[in-house]
Every structure is written in structure tokens, then in C-alpha cells.
Amino acid sequence: MVRTTGMPRVLGVILGGGQGARLFPLTQFRSKPAVPIGDKYRLIDVPISNCLHSGVNRIFVLTQFNSASLHRHISKTYRFDMFNDGYVEILAAEQTQENANWYQGTADAVRKQLRHIMSRRTDLLLILAGDHLYHMDYRPFLALHQERGADVTIAVKPVNRQQATSLGILKVNAEGRITAFHEKPQSDAELDALRLPAPLGDDPEKMYLASMGIYVFDPQVLVSMLMGVQEDDFGRHIIPAAISKLGVYAYPFQGYWEDIGTIRAFYDAMLALTESQPLFDFYDDEMPIYTHPNFLAGARLKRCHVEQAIMAEGCNIEDADIRRSIIGIRTCIGAGTRIHNTVMMGADYYETDEDRERNAVQGIPHVGIGRNCLIEGAIIDKNARLGDGVMIRNNQNVTEAEGDQHFVRDGIIIIPKNATIEAGRSI
């Protein structure tokens, strides 16, 4: 591919995340970027799609924990033809002669892959997280970095005081240069010192600037920063150390952005997609989110009542009541079932008639939801089997719990992947 004169060569590096403990049990068998979102997408599709819409078509994805399904999704989805120099490649954690340890943090992950990253000719490195939900054109971000002659530029977003305690918060001067950075400030004194003199945007409550975990580095600057210190995390170590020595600037972003690294944040963000005008919209025809195509027939509904729902292709649903829910691909729901305020991730496959007959003999429910069930305030992971008459509802307002084939996190009942809930059971 011929590169337009004057346009920088940009290499995208997406951090695949650690164990994803805050998203457990959704991360029991997969990495965070591989967690299904919407009706048919994966989290990793968001930063990759943003890159492609921004003209960044050379992308590395750094992975470590439970990475098999992520590798499979990327290899099947993001393929470029021979006349295009683009690629999306996996850089898995590996043992070398120099280091036999796994990634110890975000910065350490990049440090351990520097020999691969720096082997590609690039003018700018765009470092992204793999577990955020947002639409962003990175081109103005990259352009401002170059106009300022910055060493590092960080995308930032206004947040309120409550949100500030769980994010990296920074201060900037009149030129947009970052003068202070604190990771997850907790004390009133810290928060007061980081407060903006005036709100940046329309919301008067948003008086703090939070790092979005999106960085642009000049390659040699990044190498110098990572090899000059042994600390392992960008937010806690590398960025605060760089502020006093280098030109570190902020790029304000006013659009929707959500870190969905916890069960509550994930659940709320998914159900918000069902709103008539969601803050994040998969129906954006200017910046669609790409994913692996599924060659499935449209959803088939018989005598159903549906309010405020998103439904994927390949579903087979009969005489059901569905309200404010997401119904994932290949979901089968039996007659008389009610599903409210629920995220269903669907199934990876259809059962054959032989499978269903054999399982019926053994008393094993079919993949999907049986007849006359009630499911409310839940996340049902892929390939789950719920028998007839199953009741899932947190009537006692339990916050955290673990039971047979289910978990409760942040008050949300989660049925994990491949779980079986016998007919008539109440959770």
C-alpha cells in the first residue's frame, strides 16, 4: 500500500489485560477482550474498529491469560488482502533467554514485546486498552500530538468526584501540558488539589480530568521510558515519572467512554444499549463496529411480546415476554418464559435433533432457556442450559455470593458459560 506523503506511520498496540478478576466469572474461560458484548460482538472489536476507522491498520494485541478464544476470534475476523500492508497480530506472553516471567503490568507487557514492536517501521505508537467501550477517531489525537511536539499524549475525559476515586486523575496547565498525575486518589486533600478551576464541558459536576488509558508515544521516547525504570504499570509508575522530565500533554475527549472492567459496569453498559438513543451506538453507520460474520438466518419469533430489546440473528423464540434485555446469537427460548433486565450471550452452536433426544433421556436441558422460566436482573453466559420452570431473581438483594452453577456479583446473578440449571430450580 502506498503511504500518503506526510502522514505518520502509526502502530496500534492493544493491551489484552490481566486475569480480569473483577469480571469473573465472565473471564473464567476467556480473557477480558474476548468477553461478548451487545448481541454478537467482543470487547476487542471496539478498539480494533476504532483503529481501522482512524486509518491505523497495523495492530498488535498483547495477550496472556485465557487467550485461546481471543486468538481464534482475531485470526478468523481480521484478515487483510495481499495488496494491503495492514494486519492484526497476536503477541502472546512468551519466555525468552532474557526473561521467563509473565507480564507484570501494562508497561511491563509492552516492555517485554519491544523487540517485536520496534521491528516494525513506525513514527508513532498508539497504546490502547482492550476493555473499554467508546467510539473515537484517533486522527485528531495523533495530529495534536505532532503539532505540540509532545513526547507523550494522553486522552483524557471529564469525570465527577465519585468516578475520580477509581481512575487516574491529572492536572494540566493552560497549554494542555500535564503537571500532576495521581492514580485513584482517595483522600479529600488529593481530590481537592486535582479539581479543575471550571468544568470542561456542559456538566458542572465533572470537575476532574481522568486518563482514558489511551496513549501516543514517540517510539524512542517509549523505549527510553521503559528501559530506564523497572516499574510495571503505565498509570501508577511510567506516566507520573515522565511528567517532570518530558513533554506530556492531554487530549480532551468529550464523547462517551466507559471502562467496563467490573460486573456492574458491564451489566449497566450492556442494558444501556437498549435505550432508544444509547450513548454508545452499534448502529453508527459512520463508525460501525466490525466483528466475525455469522452466516445465520434472522431471528424467528412466534407470539412474543418484546419491549426495548436487542436481538441477534439465529434466535428461535416462542411465546416469550422480553423487556430491556439483550438476546445473543442462536438463543432458544421456550414458551411462557419472561426475561427482564437481562444480558443473554447466546450460544456458539445449535444442538442437533440427535443431541436433544439424547440429552432429554438423561434429563439434561437443551442449550438455551426452557419453558415457563422467569429471569430478571441476570447475565446468562454462552451455551448455558436452563430447564423448564427455572426462576432466577435476586429477591433478597444479595450483593456477593457463590452457589452451584451460579454467582452473584454486585447484586447481579450470573450463570457462567456452559452451566446447567435443572428444571424447576430457583436461584
N, C-alpha and C positions, 0 to 999 in steps of 0.2 A: 504494500500500500504506500502511495506517495504521501509524504507528510507536508501539510501546508506550511509554507515559509513563515517563520516567526512563531509558530505555535509550539509550546513546550512539549517535550516527551514526558508523559505522566505515567507513573506506575502505581496502581492501586494495591494496597496491602490490607486485607480484611482479617481482623483477629477473630479466630474461631471460638474464643472463650475457654474458660477452665471447666471445672466439673459441673458448673451450673447447679450448685446445691440449692439455691433459692428457688429454682424452677422445678425441683424434684417434686413428684415423680415423672413429670413430663420429660425429664432428662435421664430417666433410669436406663433407657436403651439407646439414647441418641444425644448428640451434642446440642447446645443451645441454638446455633444457627440452623439446625435441621428440624427444629420444632415446627409443626404445621401451624399456619396462621390463615385467617379467612376461611374460605371454603375449600381451597386446593393448593395454597402456596406454602412456602417455607420461609422462615425468617431470613435466611441467606439471600433469598431472591430480592429483598429490598435494597441492600447496598450494591449488589451487582447490577440491578436495573438502574439505580441512580448513576452508577459509573457509566454504563453504556449510553444513557441519555445525555451524559456530560462529555461524551467523546473519549472517555477513558476505557479503552478496550484491552488493556494489558493488566491482568489482575492476578495476584496471588492470594490464596486463602490459607491461613495458618491454622492447623488443626492439631488436636492432641487427644481429648477424651471422647470415647464413644463415637468415633469419626466415620465408621463404615457407611452408615446411611447417608451422611453428608457427602462423602466421596462419590457414592453411587448417584446421588441426585445431581451433583455438579457435572460429573462425566457424561451423564445422559442428556443434560439440558443445554449446557453452554458449549456449543460446537461452532467453530468458525471455518469458512471455506478457505481453500488454498490461496486465494487472491487477497486475503485479509491477514494482517500480521497480529490480529487480536488473539487472546487466549484467556482462559480462566483455569489456573493450575493450583493444585493442592501442594502445600508444603507441610508435610506431616512432621511432628516431632521425631527426631532421629538421634541415635547415638553416633558420635564421631570419635576420632582419636583425641580431639581436644576436650570433649565434654560428653559424659554419658548421662547427664541429668535431663529430666523433662523441663518444660517451660516453667519458670518460677513466677511469672507475671507478664503483663502486656509488653513491657520494654524488653524483658529477657527473651520473649518469643521472637521479637524482631532481631535482637542481637544474635541469637543462635542461627538465624536464617540469613544473616547479612551476606554471606558468600554467594548465596543464590540470588538475593535481591540485587546486589551490586554487579552481578554478572550481566544484567540487562542494562543497555544504554538508556539513561533516563535523566531528565532535567529536574523533575520534582517527584517527591514521594508523597502519596496521599494515603494516610493511615486511617482506617475506619473500624468501627465495632460491628460485630455480626449479630447483635441482638437489639437493635433499635428500629423503631417504626417511624418513617418520615419520608417525604418527597423532597429532594434537594438537587438543584442544578449546581454542580461543583465549579463550573467555569468562572462565575464572578468571584468565588472564593479563591481560586487559583490565580486569577488576574490581579486581585488586590494584594495577594502575597508578593507577586512580582513587582507591582507598582511601588510598593513600600520598600522593596529591597530587604524584606524580612528574612530572618534565619528560620523562624518558626511562626506559623499562624494557626490559631485555634478557633474553631467555630464555637460560638457562644450563644446562649439563649436566655432571655429574661425569665426569672422564676420568683415565686414568693418565698417568704421566710421559712415556711414549713418544708417546702421542697428543698431549700438550700442545705438543710442538715444531712441530706443523703447524696449530695453531688459535690463536685469540685467547684468552688466559688472563687472568683477572681476580681481584681480591681484593675481599671485602665485609666490612663491619663487622657488629656484632650486629643492627642494624636492617635489614640487607639492602642497604644503600647501597654502591655500588661505589666503592672508594677507589684502585684502581690497575688499569691495563689494559695488557697487552703483547701485541702481535701476533706470534705464532710465536716465543716465547722459545727460545733455543738454548743459552745458557751455563748451567752448573750454578748460578751465583750468581743468575741471573734466576729459574730454576726453583725454587730453594730459597726465594727471597723470596716466591714466589706460592703456595707449598704451603699447603694447608688445615691447621689445627691438628688436625682429626679428619675422617675420611671422611664425606661426605654421602651416605648410603645404605649398602647392605649389603656393597659391595665395598671391602675395605681398601686395594686398590691405587689406587683412584680418589680421589686427593688434590688434584685441581685442578679449577677451575671454568672451563669453556670456553664462549665465546659461540657460540650456535647460528645467528647471523646473522638472528635474528628480533627485531624492534624495535617498540615502541609509542612514538609521539611525540604530544605535543600539537601541532597544526598550526603555530601561530605560533612555537613553540619550534623546530621543524624549519626553518621559513623563516629565522629568525634565525641558526641554526647554519650553514645552507648559504650564506647570503648574506654572513655575517660573515667567512668564510675562503674561500680558493681551492683548498684541498686536495680530493682527488677520491675518497677511499675512506672508508667508514664505519669499518671496523676499524682501519685504520692511522692515520687522521687525525681524523675527526669525533668519534668516541666518546672517545678519550683526551683530546682538548681540552675536551670537555664536562664531564668528571668533576670538575675543580676549580672549575667555575663553576655547574653546575646540579645538580639532584637526579636522579642517575642510579642506578637500582635494578636488582637482579637478580631474576628469577623462576626458581626452580629447577624443572627438568623431569626426571623420573625414568624416563620411557619410552624406547623405542628411537628412536634418531635416528642417521642415517648420512649423511655428506657423500660422495656418490658421484661426485666430480669427477675421479677417476682411473680408468684401465682396471682396475687391480687391485681398487680399492674397488667399482667397478661389477660386475665379474665375481663377486667373493665375495658381494656383497649379493644378486645375482640367484640364484645357486645356493643360497644360504641359504633362499630362498623355498620350495625343495622339501622342506625338513625337515618332519617330522610336526607340530612345534609351532614354526613360524618366529617370530622376534622381530618381524618385520613381516608382517602377515597380510592378504592381499587378501580373505580370507573373513570379515572382521569385519562382521557384519550390522548393527552399530550405527553404524559409520562406513565404509560402503563407499566405494571409490574410483570416481568417475564417469569415463566416457570416451565416445568416439563409438561408438554402437551399430553393430555389423556384422551385417547380416542374412544370416548364414551357417548352413549346416547343421552339425550336430555332427561332431566328428572321426570319421573312418572308419578303423578298424584291422583288419587281417587277419593272424592268426597272429603277433602281436607279443609280445615279452617286454618289459615296462615295469616299472622299479623307481624309485620316488622321482622322479617327473617331474610337470611341469605341462604340459598340452597344451591349446592353444587350439582354438576351433571352426574348421571348414572345412579341417582337415588330412586328408590321404589317405596312409596309411602301410601298407606291406605287408611282413610277414616281417622286421621290424626288431628290434634289441636296443637299448633306450633306458634309460640309467641316469643318475640325478642330473643331469637336463637340463631345460631349458625349451624347448618347441617352440611357436613363434609361429604366428599365424594363417596359414591357407592353405598350410602347409608340406606338400610332397610328398616322400616318402622311398621309394626303391626297395628291392626285396627284397634280403636279405642284408646290409644296412647296419647298422653298430654306431655308436651315438652315446653317448658317455660324458662327463660333466662339461662339458657344452657349452650355450651360450646361443644358440638359433636364433631370429631375429627374424621369420622367416616371409616373406610376400610381400604386395605391395599389390594383386595381381591374379592371376587364373588365365589361363594360356595356353589359347587355343582349339586345337582339333584341327588347324586350318589352320596356326597358328603352330608347333605342334610338328612337323608334317610338313615345313614349310619349313626350320625350324632343323635338323632331322635331316639333310636333304640337304646343308646347309652345314657339318655337323659341330659345330653349336652345342648344348651340353647344354640340357635342359629347365630351367626355373626350379625350384629345389629340389635335392634330393640324389639322385644316381643309385644304381645297384645296386652291392652289394658294396663299399661305402665304409667307411672307418674314420675317425671324427672324435672326437678326445679333447682336452680342455683348450682349447677354442676358443670364439670368438664369431663366428657367421655372420650378417652383416647382411642386411637385406632384399633380396629379388629376386636373391640370388646363385644362380649356376648351377654345380653341381658334377657333372661327368661320372661315368660308371661307374668303379669301382675307384680313386677318389681316396683318398689316405691323408694325413690331417692329424694330426700328433702331434709334440710337441716332445721328441723322444728325446735331443737333445743339450743340453737345458736352456739354450737361447739366451735371453738376457734381452731384448735390443733388436735388432731387425733390420727391414729393408725388402726386399721382393722383388717379383717380378712378380705382381700381383694379391693380395698379402698383406702383412701387417705383423706384427711381434712386439713387444708392449709388456708389460713386467712379466712376461715368460715366457709370455704368453698369445697364441696365434695368432689373428689377426683377419682374416677375409675381408670386405672392405668391400662396401658397398652396390653392387649391380648388377655385381659382379665375375663373371668366368667362369673356372673352373678346368677345364682339359681332362681328358678321361678318362685314367686311369692315372697321373696326376701325383701325386708325393709332396711334401709340404711339412713 
